[in-house]
């Protein structure tokens, strides 16, 4: 199985105090045990690093680099994908939709990845299969972002 991993999932896995940590941790372990091919973009890496450093500190960033990054396939965003994502973002006209989300959608479509490990409802709205399956309590929640 090919799975795209979003910033919201990385954060929930690494922050033991996050309300979604238990299910995110279990999903992460299951994906690894099942031998899933895990993908993310360099945009998600930058966003995740900023979030982890700001909220959890350098130790969390070290864990991310040492234990998470080695199991990921990083898709490097080129100018064409960046332009397409900007276009999608500005066309959508939604304040809470991010450029990184739009890059993720574009990368997933181009790479033929239909499943996302995320807590962000935008992925489901875009027609992707989301793991873990959203719980009712997640409805309408926005993922935590740097800031």
C-alpha positions as CSV (number, residue, x, y, z in Angstrom):
1,X,0.0,0.0,0.0
2,X,1.2,3.5,-0.9
3,X,0.3,6.2,1.7
4,X,1.0,9.9,1.8
5,X,1.8,11.2,5.3
6,X,0.6,14.7,6.2
7,X,2.0,17.1,8.7
8,X,-1.0,16.6,11.0
9,X,-0.2,12.9,11.3
10,X,3.5,13.4,11.9
11,X,2.6,15.9,14.7
12,X,0.0,13.6,16.3
13,X,2.4,10.7,16.3
14,X,5.2,12.7,18.0
15,X,3.2,14.7,20.5
16,X,2.2,12.4,23.3
17,X,-0.1,15.1,24.6
18,X,-2.0,15.5,21.4
19,X,-5.6,14.2,21.7
20,X,-5.2,12.1,18.6
21,X,-1.8,10.6,19.6
22,X,-3.0,7.1,20.6
23,X,-4.8,6.4,17.3
24,X,-2.1,8.2,15.3
25,X,0.6,6.2,17.0
26,X,-1.3,2.9,16.4
27,X,-1.9,3.8,12.7
28,X,1.8,4.6,12.3
29,X,2.9,1.3,13.8
30,X,0.4,-0.6,11.7
31,X,1.6,1.1,8.5
32,X,5.2,0.2,9.3
33,X,4.3,-3.4,10.3
34,X,2.3,-3.9,7.1
35,X,5.3,-2.6,5.0
36,X,3.4,0.4,3.6
37,X,5.4,2.6,1.3
38,X,5.2,6.0,3.0
39,X,5.5,9.2,1.0
40,X,5.5,12.9,1.8
41,X,6.7,16.1,0.1
42,X,9.6,18.4,1.0
43,X,6.9,21.0,1.7
44,X,5.4,18.8,4.4
45,X,8.9,18.3,5.8
46,X,9.5,22.0,6.1
47,X,6.0,22.5,7.7
48,X,6.5,19.6,10.1
49,X,9.9,20.8,11.2
50,X,8.6,24.3,11.9
51,X,5.7,22.9,13.8
52,X,7.8,20.4,15.9
53,X,10.5,22.9,16.7
54,X,8.0,25.6,17.7
55,X,5.7,23.5,19.7
56,X,7.8,20.6,21.0
57,X,11.5,21.7,20.7
58,X,14.6,20.4,19.2
59,X,14.4,16.9,20.8
60,X,11.2,16.2,18.9
61,X,12.9,17.4,15.7
62,X,15.8,15.1,16.3
63,X,13.4,12.1,16.8
64,X,11.7,13.1,13.6
65,X,14.9,13.3,11.6
66,X,16.4,10.2,13.1
67,X,13.4,7.8,13.3
68,X,10.7,9.1,11.0
69,X,12.5,10.6,8.0
70,X,14.5,7.4,7.2
71,X,11.4,5.5,6.5
72,X,9.9,8.1,4.1
73,X,10.0,8.5,0.4
74,X,10.3,12.2,-0.1
75,X,8.8,13.7,-3.3
76,X,10.6,16.9,-4.2
77,X,8.2,19.5,-5.5
78,X,9.2,21.1,-8.8
79,X,8.1,24.4,-10.3
80,X,5.2,22.9,-12.2
81,X,3.6,21.3,-9.1
82,X,4.2,24.5,-7.1
83,X,2.4,26.5,-9.8
84,X,-0.5,24.1,-9.9
85,X,-0.8,24.2,-6.2
86,X,-0.9,28.0,-6.1
87,X,-3.5,28.0,-8.8
88,X,-5.7,25.5,-6.8
89,X,-5.3,27.4,-3.6
90,X,-6.3,30.8,-5.1
91,X,-9.1,29.2,-7.1
92,X,-10.5,27.5,-4.0
93,X,-10.6,30.8,-2.2
94,X,-10.7,29.1,1.2
95,X,-8.8,30.8,4.0
96,X,-8.2,27.6,6.0
97,X,-6.8,25.6,3.1
98,X,-3.1,25.9,2.9
99,X,-0.6,25.9,0.1
100,X,1.0,22.8,1.6
101,X,-2.3,21.0,1.4
102,X,-2.7,21.9,-2.2
103,X,0.8,20.8,-2.9
104,X,0.0,17.5,-1.2
105,X,-3.1,17.0,-3.3
106,X,-1.2,17.7,-6.5
107,X,1.7,15.4,-5.5
108,X,-0.7,12.6,-4.6
109,X,-2.6,12.8,-7.8
110,X,0.5,12.9,-10.0
111,X,2.1,10.0,-8.1
112,X,-1.1,7.9,-8.1
113,X,-1.3,7.8,-4.3
114,X,-4.9,7.5,-3.2
115,X,-4.5,7.1,0.6
116,X,-3.4,9.8,3.1
117,X,-2.4,9.3,6.8
118,X,-3.8,12.6,8.1
119,X,-6.1,14.3,10.5
120,X,-6.9,17.0,8.1
121,X,-10.4,16.9,6.7
122,X,-9.4,18.5,3.4
123,X,-7.9,15.3,2.2
124,X,-11.2,13.5,2.4
125,X,-12.9,16.4,0.8
126,X,-10.5,16.0,-2.2
127,X,-11.6,12.4,-2.6
128,X,-8.7,10.6,-1.0
129,X,-9.0,7.7,1.4
130,X,-8.0,8.8,4.9
131,X,-6.4,6.7,7.6
132,X,-7.1,6.6,10.3
133,X,-10.8,6.9,9.4
134,X,-12.1,10.2,10.8
135,X,-14.0,10.0,14.0
136,X,-17.1,12.1,14.5
137,X,-15.2,14.3,17.0
138,X,-12.8,15.3,14.3
139,X,-15.5,16.7,12.1
140,X,-14.7,20.3,11.2
141,X,-11.4,20.3,13.1
142,X,-8.6,22.1,11.5
143,X,-5.1,20.7,12.0
144,X,-2.7,22.6,14.1
145,X,-0.4,24.8,12.0
146,X,2.8,26.6,12.8
147,X,2.2,30.1,14.2
